[in-house]
Amino acid sequence: MDRNESNRISYYIACIGAFAERFAISNAFAYNYLLKYKGLAFIYDCYESEHTLSIDDAVEDMYMICKRNGGALK
C-alpha cells in the first residue's frame, strides 16, 4: 500500500468516526448508513477537494448527500 492510499484510508476512517460522534451513533451504524445512502461514495469520489476542508465540513457534506438519498438523522 502506498502512502496516498494509506492517507485516503485514514481520512475515510476519520470521517466515519466524526460522523458517528456528531450524531451519537456507533461507528458500525455510521459506516452502514454512509454506505447505504452514498455518503462514502461521495467522500471517495470527492476526496481531492474534501480532504482540504475541515472534518466538520466533510461530515456536513456527507450528511447532505445521505439526506438527498433518503437518509435522515437528527
Secondary structure, 3 states (H helix, E strand, C coil): CCHHHHHHHHHHHHHHHHHHHHCCCCHHHHHHHHHHCCHHHHHHHCHHHHCCCCHHHHHHHHHHHHHHCCCCCC
